[in-house]
Amino acid sequence: YTYNTSSSYMASEALRMVINLEVDESLQTNYKQYQEQQSNQLNTTTNNNNTTTQQQQPSQQCLFPKQLKMFPWNDIQQITQYIYQQTKIPTEKQRLFFRGREITAYHRKSPLSSSSSSRTSTPTKKSKKKKKLSSPTLSFFGITHESTIYLQCDIANDCTPIVSYGYCSVLLSSIKSSQDNKLLILSCIDGLFDDMKPSLSEDGEGGTYFLRDNKNTKIACFKPSDEEAGCINNPRGRIDPQQAMHCGIKPSEGHLREIAAYLIDNDINNQNSTGFHAVPPTMRVEIAYNGFNYNHINDDDEIPSISTTTTTETKLKIGALQKFIKGEVVENFGVKNFAIREVHKIGILDIRILNCDRNSGNVLVSRDEFGRYELIPIDHGLSLPEKIEITRDSWVWLNWDQSKQPFDPYTLEFINNIDIEKDIKHLKSELNFPQITFENMRISHLVLKKCSNMGLTLHEIGSIIARPDFDTKSILEELMTQAEILAIEKFRQNKHLINRIRLKRRKSVERKRNRNRKHQKQQE
């Protein structure tokens, strides 16, 4: 009995996971306000004789655990309870994120949905015997050993209408451009306080709003996740998700790809590096404002809201906030006026992220400090696809003469210094993409690096990846199909060899057994 107990204990310890906990910077400095709210709630429940002594006690220091030891079958509620025991931060104030997804939202959704349905109903015998809904487990979200969970307590409200949503590396204090990104958010907040309402853009298929500062100047673009093409709150009537599907990109995931393009263009570990592709700063935020579009608002909708002091409720929107860049579209300029490197940086970015929508309206032209033309890539919602089905019309630069010129040494050095595994690791830490998108990134990176070192031009590389027309597969797609067939055939051959080796081993084991049996009989 003692042996069985110890063996089961060792087996359970082998399944124990170590989860890293990363805490928001603002929470590390302002954790006392959450502890004070908890202490005030405790003070109201105590007797009047003990209230004065409890108020004199200083607030307990908050020590955030760096690691959590959990099992795969533990749920989110157990994690929040453990964090509460260590930090004294209430569980309802905790917001946990894993790869850009708020996992505590799934835990709060179950009890809220059950209670909202019985707001107006009178309690009955059946309602008293409701089953308690459990929160999802860690394995449900794909959390494994040495995964990282992000803790945040900020939520957008009337006092702070814009906050970062989840882990945002571009807002870390160690990043060189973090101050500019924080000032951008503060300027948008000042504009909302001065009643500068967001204005819907005239172009596009989804909801894109221009945010202004207190001087009525456009400074940012906001793209809500639930107003993209195919989503229920689309302001242009495109609410059919089947029509909005493109290359396997699902509705409400376009804003994640906008952020991914900026993360790929910027190396957070290199302080001196600037974006080679000049993608505008983009971050994921949460905005509390009622000036956006809602096609269906009723009790059955699952739109997050926060309680305010007024009778109305302020709705929350989650999306991508991008810095507004002044410029004109490429159509207003002659293509021959652009430098070769400017065209190459746009094409290299489209190959790296497999952009499916690089038309002339998604490239802005501005002037730098020396008066030279600079190309700014925007609108990357249709990048990082699950299927490589890019046509020649999707890349406008394929028809430009600059793409047929060879790469200069600086551009070749940049291509060779790209660390694809580092980029994928960075994206996985902030955003939730399927594994097939990262495999496609590896393929496009391999083609870009191999072909550029062999002397191929940007036009020739793009012609390998892009289809000549919609019904004809590209050269890369044909090569991928052939590689898959060869891999399957190789696997079958290896499997046949493995089976033969297993049969030989079984026969040899049987022979040894028979020999041992004969030897034992002879001894007897």
Backbone torsions as a table, in degrees:
resi	resn	phi	psi	omega
1	TYR	NA	-39.3	178.1
2	THR	-65.6	-38.7	179.8
3	TYR	-66.6	-42.2	179.7
4	ASN	-64.3	-39.8	179.7
5	THR	-65.4	-43.6	-179.7
6	SER	-67.2	-37.3	180.0
7	SER	-67.5	-40.5	177.0
8	SER	-65.9	-35.7	177.6
9	TYR	-65.9	-41.8	178.5
10	MET	-66.0	-36.0	178.3
11	ALA	-66.3	-40.3	178.8
12	SER	-68.6	-36.3	178.3
13	GLU	-67.5	-29.2	177.9
14	ALA	-68.0	-26.3	179.2
15	LEU	-88.7	-4.9	-178.9
16	ARG	-69.2	134.2	-178.7
17	MET	-106.1	148.8	173.5
18	VAL	-107.4	113.6	-176.9
19	ILE	-108.0	128.1	178.1
20	ASN	-80.4	138.7	179.8
21	LEU	-115.2	119.8	176.2
22	GLU	-109.9	131.2	-172.3
23	VAL	-107.3	142.9	177.4
24	ASP	-61.3	142.2	-177.8
25	GLU	-63.7	-41.1	179.2
26	SER	-66.9	-30.7	178.4
27	LEU	-71.4	-34.0	179.2
28	GLN	-65.6	-30.7	-179.5
29	THR	-92.9	-27.7	-175.4
30	ASN	-116.4	33.4	-177.5
31	TYR	-72.5	-20.0	-175.0
32	LYS	-66.9	-30.9	-178.8
33	GLN	-65.5	-30.9	177.2
34	TYR	-78.0	-34.8	176.0
35	GLN	-68.9	-35.5	179.2
36	GLU	-66.9	-37.6	176.4
37	GLN	-62.9	-39.1	178.6
38	GLN	-68.6	-40.0	-179.0
39	SER	-68.3	-33.8	178.1
40	ASN	-65.5	-37.3	177.7
41	GLN	-66.3	-34.8	178.4
42	LEU	-72.0	-32.4	-178.6
43	ASN	-68.2	-33.3	-178.6
44	THR	-69.9	-23.4	-177.4
45	THR	-89.6	-12.5	-178.9
46	THR	-85.1	172.5	178.9
47	ASN	-73.0	161.7	-178.3
48	ASN	-68.7	-26.0	-178.5
49	ASN	-72.0	-24.6	-175.9
50	ASN	-100.5	-3.2	-176.5
51	THR	-67.6	-39.1	-177.9
52	THR	-67.4	-37.6	-179.6
53	THR	-71.2	-33.7	-179.3
54	GLN	-73.3	-33.8	179.5
55	GLN	-69.2	-25.9	-179.5
56	GLN	-79.8	-17.9	-178.8
57	GLN	-74.3	134.8	179.1
58	PRO	-70.0	156.2	179.7
59	SER	-67.9	141.8	-176.8
60	GLN	-71.0	139.3	-179.3
61	GLN	-68.9	139.6	-175.6
62	CYS	-94.7	115.7	178.0
63	LEU	-111.3	104.3	-177.7
64	PHE	-77.2	128.7	176.9
65	PRO	-70.6	138.8	179.2
66	LYS	-84.2	-24.6	-179.3
67	GLN	-137.1	146.2	177.2
68	LEU	-120.3	129.9	177.8
69	LYS	-100.6	108.5	-174.6
70	MET	-134.1	167.2	174.8
71	PHE	-105.5	158.2	179.7
72	PRO	-60.8	-26.2	-178.4
73	TRP	-88.2	-3.0	174.5
74	ASN	-67.7	146.4	-179.1
75	ASP	-102.1	177.3	-177.1
76	ILE	-67.0	-33.9	-179.8
77	GLN	-62.7	-36.5	178.6
78	GLN	-68.2	-33.7	177.4
79	ILE	-68.1	-46.1	179.9
80	THR	-63.6	-35.4	176.9
81	GLN	-66.7	-40.0	178.5
82	TYR	-65.6	-41.7	177.8
83	ILE	-64.6	-36.0	177.5
84	TYR	-64.7	-40.2	178.9
85	GLN	-64.5	-31.2	-178.5
86	GLN	-87.2	-32.8	-172.1
87	THR	-115.3	-13.5	-176.1
88	LYS	62.0	26.0	173.7
89	ILE	-94.4	126.0	-176.7
90	PRO	-56.5	147.9	-178.5
91	THR	-65.8	-32.7	-179.7
92	GLU	-71.7	-14.9	177.8
93	LYS	-93.1	-9.9	-176.8
94	GLN	-84.2	136.9	175.6
95	ARG	-127.0	112.2	-177.9
96	LEU	-104.2	136.6	-178.6
97	PHE	-125.6	142.6	174.5
98	PHE	-136.2	113.9	-178.3
99	ARG	54.5	45.1	175.9
100	GLY	80.9	0.6	-179.5
101	ARG	-111.0	130.8	-179.5
102	GLU	-79.4	105.6	-176.5
103	ILE	-79.2	-23.1	176.7
104	THR	-72.8	-18.7	177.5
105	ALA	-66.0	-33.5	177.9
106	TYR	-69.6	-32.4	-180.0
107	HIS	-71.5	-37.3	-178.3
108	ARG	-83.0	-17.4	-176.2
109	LYS	-70.7	-36.3	-176.0
110	SER	-66.7	-53.1	-179.6
111	PRO	-68.5	-31.0	179.7
112	LEU	-68.3	-41.1	-179.5
113	SER	-66.1	-33.1	180.0
114	SER	-74.7	-32.2	-178.8
115	SER	-81.5	-29.4	-178.1
116	SER	-70.6	-27.7	-179.0
117	SER	-73.3	-18.0	-177.2
118	SER	-116.7	33.0	179.4
119	ARG	-71.6	-44.4	-176.1
120	THR	-93.8	-11.8	-177.5
121	SER	-82.3	149.1	178.8
122	THR	-83.0	148.1	-178.6
123	PRO	-67.6	134.9	177.7
124	THR	-126.0	-178.9	179.5
125	LYS	-67.8	-35.0	-179.7
126	LYS	-70.5	-37.1	-178.1
127	SER	-69.8	-24.9	179.6
128	LYS	-72.4	-26.1	-176.6
129	LYS	-99.9	43.1	177.9
130	LYS	-78.3	142.5	178.3
131	LYS	-80.2	139.2	179.8
132	LYS	-77.6	121.6	-178.5
133	LEU	-80.5	131.5	-179.7
134	SER	-90.5	151.9	179.2
135	SER	-81.2	158.7	-179.0
136	PRO	-63.6	154.2	-179.5
137	THR	-83.9	172.3	179.7
138	LEU	-68.7	-36.3	178.6
139	SER	-65.7	-24.5	177.9
140	PHE	-62.7	-36.1	-179.4
141	PHE	-90.9	-0.5	-179.0
142	GLY	80.8	20.1	179.0
143	ILE	-78.1	124.3	-177.7
144	THR	-124.2	-172.0	-179.8
145	HIS	-63.4	134.7	-179.6
146	GLU	67.4	21.3	170.9
147	SER	-74.5	161.1	-177.8
148	THR	-116.8	129.2	176.9
149	ILE	-113.6	139.2	-177.1
150	TYR	-107.0	130.8	-178.8
151	LEU	-106.4	129.2	179.4
152	GLN	-143.0	144.7	177.2
153	CYS	-118.1	-13.7	-179.9
154	ASP	-69.2	140.0	174.3
155	ILE	-140.2	141.0	-178.2
156	ALA	-64.5	134.6	179.6
157	ASN	-146.2	-171.7	-177.9
158	ASP	-67.5	-30.9	179.7
159	CYS	-79.1	-38.4	177.5
160	THR	-126.9	86.5	-172.2
161	PRO	-71.9	-15.7	-179.0
162	ILE	-129.7	123.1	175.2
163	VAL	-135.9	158.7	175.9
164	SER	-70.5	145.0	-178.2
165	TYR	-108.5	103.2	179.6
166	GLY	79.9	-166.8	-177.9
167	TYR	-70.0	125.6	-178.8
168	CYS	-132.8	102.9	-174.8
169	SER	-68.1	-26.1	-177.8
170	VAL	-74.8	-7.2	177.5
171	LEU	-105.1	3.4	178.6
172	LEU	-69.3	144.5	-178.1
173	SER	-66.8	-22.0	179.4
174	SER	-77.2	-11.2	-179.4
175	ILE	-87.0	141.3	-175.8
176	LYS	-65.1	-39.9	-175.8
177	SER	-91.9	10.3	-176.8
178	SER	-67.2	-35.8	-179.6
179	GLN	-64.6	-40.5	177.7
180	ASP	-64.7	-39.0	179.3
181	ASN	-68.6	-37.4	177.1
182	LYS	-68.3	-37.9	177.4
183	LEU	-65.8	-32.9	177.0
184	LEU	-62.9	-42.8	178.6
185	ILE	-66.0	-42.2	179.9
186	LEU	-64.6	-37.7	178.1
187	SER	-66.3	-37.4	176.2
188	CYS	-66.1	-37.0	177.6
189	ILE	-65.2	-41.6	177.3
190	ASP	-61.7	-37.8	177.9
191	GLY	-66.4	-38.7	177.3
192	LEU	-67.7	-36.5	177.8
193	PHE	-66.0	-31.4	178.8
194	ASP	-90.6	18.9	175.1
195	ASP	63.1	36.1	171.5
196	MET	-89.2	94.5	-172.5
197	LYS	-71.7	143.0	175.4
198	PRO	-64.7	137.6	-178.8
199	SER	-109.9	134.5	-179.5
200	LEU	-77.1	134.8	179.4
201	SER	-71.2	154.6	-178.8
202	GLU	-81.9	-26.6	-177.2
203	ASP	-100.1	168.3	176.1
204	GLY	98.1	165.7	179.3
205	GLU	-100.6	-16.1	179.3
206	GLY	-115.7	-173.4	179.9
207	GLY	-87.0	112.2	175.2
208	THR	-123.2	120.0	-175.4
209	TYR	-113.8	139.6	175.2
210	PHE	-95.0	125.5	177.5
211	LEU	-101.4	145.2	-175.2
212	ARG	-123.3	159.6	175.4
213	ASP	-89.9	-172.0	-178.2
214	ASN	-71.6	-7.0	176.2
215	LYS	-101.0	12.6	178.1
216	ASN	62.4	38.9	178.4
217	THR	-111.7	133.8	178.0
218	LYS	-65.7	125.4	-178.9
219	ILE	-128.4	-16.8	-175.8
220	ALA	-154.4	159.8	173.3
221	CYS	-120.0	136.6	179.9
222	PHE	-122.1	128.3	179.9
223	LYS	-119.4	100.5	179.4
224	PRO	-67.7	147.0	-178.0
225	SER	-70.5	-32.5	-176.8
226	ASP	-89.1	7.5	176.8
227	GLU	-116.9	13.0	176.0
228	GLU	-73.6	168.6	179.4
229	ALA	-62.1	126.2	-178.1
230	GLY	96.8	-4.3	178.9
231	CYS	-95.6	161.5	-171.1
232	ILE	-69.5	-27.7	-177.8
233	ASN	-101.4	23.8	178.9
234	ASN	-63.4	126.1	-175.4
235	PRO	-76.9	-7.1	-176.8
236	ARG	-108.3	10.9	175.2
237	GLY	83.7	3.7	179.3
238	ARG	-90.7	83.4	-175.5
239	ILE	-110.2	3.9	179.1
240	ASP	-86.1	114.4	-177.2
241	PRO	-69.1	-26.3	-179.0
242	GLN	-69.2	-37.4	179.5
243	GLN	-73.9	-25.5	-177.8
244	ALA	-87.3	-10.6	179.3
245	MET	-67.5	132.6	179.9
246	HIS	-145.7	118.8	178.9
247	CYS	56.0	34.1	178.1
248	GLY	80.1	5.2	179.4
249	ILE	-85.0	118.7	-176.3
250	LYS	-82.6	153.2	174.5
251	PRO	-60.1	152.3	-178.2
252	SER	74.1	5.0	177.7
253	GLU	-108.9	1.6	-179.1
254	GLY	-68.6	-36.7	-179.2
255	HIS	-66.4	-28.0	176.4
256	LEU	-67.1	-35.6	179.0
257	ARG	-74.4	-27.7	172.2
258	GLU	-62.1	-42.3	179.1
259	ILE	-70.4	-38.0	-178.4
260	ALA	-63.4	-36.9	179.0
261	ALA	-62.8	-38.9	178.2
262	TYR	-71.7	-37.7	178.9
263	LEU	-66.1	-37.6	178.4
264	ILE	-68.4	-33.6	-177.9
265	ASP	-76.7	-18.2	-175.4
266	ASN	-121.9	134.2	177.6
267	ASP	-99.7	111.3	-176.0
268	ILE	-73.2	-21.6	-178.6
269	ASN	-82.6	-18.0	179.2
270	ASN	-104.7	109.4	-175.4
271	GLN	-70.7	-29.5	-174.8
272	ASN	-88.7	-8.4	-176.1
273	SER	-84.5	140.7	174.4
274	THR	-116.2	161.2	-176.5
275	GLY	-63.8	122.6	178.7
276	PHE	-68.2	-34.9	-176.1
277	HIS	-89.9	-8.0	177.2
278	ALA	62.2	40.6	174.9
279	VAL	-74.2	132.1	-179.8
280	PRO	-61.5	147.4	178.6
281	PRO	-57.2	130.2	-176.5
282	THR	-135.5	137.3	-179.6
283	MET	-145.5	159.2	-179.5
284	ARG	-95.7	124.0	-174.9
285	VAL	-132.1	168.4	174.6
286	GLU	-123.9	127.2	-175.0
287	ILE	-120.2	131.4	175.2
288	ALA	-103.2	99.8	-177.7
289	TYR	-161.9	143.6	-177.0
290	ASN	-98.2	10.3	-176.9
291	GLY	-89.7	9.1	179.3
292	PHE	-96.4	-177.6	-172.5
293	ASN	-93.1	137.3	174.0
294	TYR	-137.2	110.2	-179.8
295	ASN	-76.6	-33.2	-177.8
296	HIS	-133.9	115.8	176.5
297	ILE	-127.9	105.8	175.1
298	ASN	-151.8	-175.2	-175.6
299	ASP	-69.5	-22.2	-177.3
300	ASP	-84.3	-15.3	-179.7
301	ASP	-72.8	145.6	-179.3
302	GLU	-104.0	59.6	178.2
303	ILE	-95.4	122.8	-179.7
304	PRO	-65.3	142.5	-179.5
305	SER	-144.4	161.8	177.3
306	ILE	-126.7	148.1	179.7
307	SER	-79.1	137.8	179.0
308	THR	-121.4	176.7	-179.0
309	THR	-74.5	-22.2	179.1
310	THR	-87.3	-178.8	-178.4
311	THR	-76.4	-26.0	179.6
312	THR	-83.4	164.3	178.6
313	GLU	-114.1	135.9	178.5
314	THR	-85.3	124.0	-178.6
315	LYS	-84.5	150.1	179.7
316	LEU	-103.9	139.4	176.4
317	LYS	-125.5	135.8	177.5
318	ILE	-115.3	131.0	-178.5
319	GLY	-172.6	-165.7	-177.4
320	ALA	-103.1	128.9	176.5
321	LEU	-106.8	120.4	-175.9
322	GLN	-123.7	140.6	178.8
323	LYS	-64.9	135.4	-179.6
324	PHE	-80.2	129.6	179.8
325	ILE	-113.1	125.7	176.7
326	LYS	-75.7	129.9	179.7
327	GLY	178.6	172.3	177.7
328	GLU	-116.7	160.1	-179.0
329	VAL	-74.2	162.7	-175.8
330	VAL	-65.2	-27.6	-176.1
331	GLU	-61.6	-24.0	-178.2
332	ASN	-84.3	1.2	-177.4
333	PHE	-128.3	161.2	172.5
334	GLY	-81.8	133.4	-175.2
335	VAL	-64.4	-28.9	-177.3
336	LYS	-68.2	-14.1	-178.9
337	ASN	-79.9	-10.1	-175.7
338	PHE	-87.9	143.5	178.1
339	ALA	-72.5	157.1	-177.6
340	ILE	-65.2	-42.0	-178.6
341	ARG	-66.8	-32.6	178.1
342	GLU	-64.2	-39.5	177.8
343	VAL	-71.0	-38.9	-178.9
344	HIS	-64.6	-37.3	-178.0
345	LYS	-68.1	-30.5	176.1
346	ILE	-71.4	-45.2	-179.1
347	GLY	-66.2	-39.3	178.7
348	ILE	-64.2	-39.8	176.9
349	LEU	-62.1	-43.6	180.0
350	ASP	-64.3	-33.2	177.1
351	ILE	-72.7	-39.6	-178.5
352	ARG	-64.6	-41.8	-177.3
353	ILE	-101.9	1.1	-179.9
354	LEU	53.3	54.3	-178.2
355	ASN	-67.3	130.9	-177.8
356	CYS	-101.3	6.4	-174.9
357	ASP	-148.9	62.6	174.5
358	ARG	-103.0	75.5	175.6
359	ASN	-91.1	179.6	-177.1
360	SER	-67.4	-21.3	178.6
361	GLY	-82.5	-9.1	-179.0
362	ASN	-102.8	17.8	174.4
363	VAL	-130.2	117.1	178.6
364	LEU	-96.0	151.6	178.7
365	VAL	-117.3	123.4	176.5
366	SER	-135.0	174.1	179.6
367	ARG	-112.1	136.4	177.7
368	ASP	-81.5	-170.7	-176.9
369	GLU	-68.8	-17.6	178.2
370	PHE	-98.7	4.7	178.5
371	GLY	84.0	8.9	179.7
372	ARG	-87.9	153.4	178.6
373	TYR	-71.2	135.7	178.2
374	GLU	-129.2	130.9	179.8
375	LEU	-93.0	130.3	-178.5
376	ILE	-116.0	116.2	177.3
377	PRO	-81.6	134.9	178.3
378	ILE	-135.5	170.7	173.7
379	ASP	59.0	79.7	179.2
380	HIS	-112.6	31.3	-179.8
381	GLY	-68.8	-20.9	180.0
382	LEU	-108.7	43.6	176.6
383	SER	-113.8	174.9	-177.3
384	LEU	51.0	58.3	-177.0
385	PRO	-77.5	162.9	173.8
386	GLU	-85.6	-17.8	177.1
387	LYS	-127.4	134.7	177.3
388	ILE	-88.2	94.0	179.2
389	GLU	-135.6	60.1	-177.0
390	ILE	-95.4	131.0	178.0
391	THR	-97.7	164.9	180.0
392	ARG	-63.8	-31.2	179.6
393	ASP	-68.9	-17.9	-179.8
394	SER	-74.8	-20.3	179.7
395	TRP	-116.5	100.9	-175.2
396	VAL	-67.7	-27.4	-176.4
397	TRP	-73.1	-10.5	177.4
398	LEU	-65.3	-22.9	-179.5
399	ASN	-93.9	2.2	-178.6
400	TRP	-94.2	147.6	-178.8
401	ASP	-69.3	-26.7	-179.0
402	GLN	-64.1	-29.8	-179.6
403	SER	-70.5	-16.7	179.8
404	LYS	-90.6	-0.5	178.6
405	GLN	-89.3	150.3	-179.2
406	PRO	-70.0	159.0	178.0
407	PHE	-71.9	144.5	174.2
408	ASP	-81.2	166.2	-177.5
409	PRO	-59.3	-35.7	-179.5
410	TYR	-65.4	-42.4	179.5
411	THR	-67.7	-39.2	177.1
412	LEU	-63.6	-38.9	177.1
413	GLU	-65.1	-38.1	177.4
414	PHE	-63.6	-42.4	-178.8
415	ILE	-64.3	-41.5	-178.6
416	ASN	-71.0	-23.7	-179.6
417	ASN	-88.8	-0.2	178.9
418	ILE	-70.0	125.6	176.9
419	ASP	-103.9	99.3	-173.6
420	ILE	-67.8	-37.2	-179.9
421	GLU	-67.6	-33.3	176.7
422	LYS	-68.2	-39.4	176.8
423	ASP	-64.7	-41.8	-179.9
424	ILE	-66.2	-40.8	177.8
425	LYS	-62.8	-38.4	178.2
426	HIS	-65.2	-43.0	179.6
427	LEU	-66.2	-39.4	-179.8
428	LYS	-64.8	-29.6	-178.4
429	SER	-72.7	-21.4	-175.5
430	GLU	-117.4	-31.0	-171.6
431	LEU	-127.2	158.1	-177.2
432	ASN	-111.0	101.3	178.1
433	PHE	-120.2	151.0	175.1
434	PRO	-68.0	159.1	-174.8
435	GLN	-66.3	-27.1	-177.9
436	ILE	-65.4	-29.9	178.3
437	THR	-66.5	-38.2	178.3
438	PHE	-71.0	-33.6	175.7
439	GLU	-65.9	-39.0	176.2
440	ASN	-66.2	-34.7	175.5
441	MET	-63.1	-40.9	178.4
442	ARG	-64.2	-38.9	180.0
443	ILE	-65.8	-48.5	-179.9
444	SER	-63.8	-36.5	177.0
445	HIS	-65.4	-40.8	178.4
446	LEU	-62.6	-43.6	179.4
447	VAL	-65.1	-43.8	-178.8
448	LEU	-63.0	-44.2	-175.6
449	LYS	-72.8	-44.7	-178.6
450	LYS	-66.1	-45.1	-175.5
451	CYS	-70.9	-38.2	179.9
452	SER	-66.9	-37.3	177.4
453	ASN	-71.8	-20.9	176.4
454	MET	-86.1	-0.9	176.5
455	GLY	94.9	8.5	179.0
456	LEU	-75.3	149.1	179.3
457	THR	-85.4	171.9	178.4
458	LEU	-63.7	-36.6	178.8
459	HIS	-64.9	-41.1	-180.0
460	GLU	-69.0	-38.2	177.7
461	ILE	-66.7	-43.4	178.3
462	GLY	-63.9	-33.2	178.7
463	SER	-70.4	-24.9	175.9
464	ILE	-72.2	-36.8	-175.1
465	ILE	-85.8	-41.1	-173.9
466	ALA	-83.0	148.9	176.8
467	ARG	-78.8	143.7	174.0
468	PRO	-67.7	-32.3	172.0
469	ASP	-149.8	176.3	-172.1
470	PHE	-68.1	-33.7	-174.8
471	ASP	-88.8	-10.6	-177.8
472	THR	-105.7	129.2	-179.8
473	LYS	-72.4	152.2	179.1
474	SER	-79.5	171.7	178.0
475	ILE	-63.6	-39.4	179.3
476	LEU	-64.8	-40.2	179.0
477	GLU	-64.7	-38.6	177.2
478	GLU	-65.6	-40.7	178.1
479	LEU	-65.5	-38.8	178.0
480	MET	-64.1	-39.5	178.3
481	THR	-65.1	-43.1	177.9
482	GLN	-64.7	-40.3	178.7
483	ALA	-64.1	-37.0	178.6
484	GLU	-66.9	-40.4	178.7
485	ILE	-64.3	-43.7	179.0
486	LEU	-64.9	-37.4	179.4
487	ALA	-66.4	-40.0	178.8
488	ILE	-66.3	-40.8	179.0
489	GLU	-66.5	-39.2	177.4
490	LYS	-65.3	-38.3	177.6
491	PHE	-64.2	-40.4	178.4
492	ARG	-64.9	-40.4	178.2
493	GLN	-65.0	-43.8	178.5
494	ASN	-63.9	-37.3	178.7
495	LYS	-65.6	-38.8	177.6
496	HIS	-65.1	-41.5	177.7
497	LEU	-65.2	-39.3	179.1
498	ILE	-63.7	-40.7	178.4
499	ASN	-64.8	-38.1	178.2
500	ARG	-65.7	-40.6	178.6
501	ILE	-64.8	-39.9	178.2
502	ARG	-63.6	-41.5	178.4
503	LEU	-62.7	-40.8	178.3
504	LYS	-63.0	-41.2	179.5
505	ARG	-65.7	-39.7	178.3
506	ARG	-63.8	-42.9	179.8
507	LYS	-64.3	-40.8	178.9
508	SER	-65.4	-37.7	177.9
509	VAL	-66.0	-42.0	178.2
510	GLU	-64.1	-38.3	177.9
511	ARG	-63.5	-42.5	178.9
512	LYS	-63.4	-39.7	178.9
513	ARG	-64.3	-43.5	179.6
514	ASN	-64.2	-38.2	177.7
515	ARG	-64.6	-43.1	179.4
516	ASN	-63.9	-37.5	178.9
517	ARG	-66.0	-43.9	178.9
518	LYS	-63.3	-39.7	179.8
519	HIS	-65.0	-38.9	177.7
520	GLN	-66.5	-39.6	179.3
521	LYS	-66.0	-39.7	178.9
522	GLN	-65.1	-38.4	177.4
523	GLN	-66.3	-37.3	179.2
524	GLU	-67.2	NA	NA
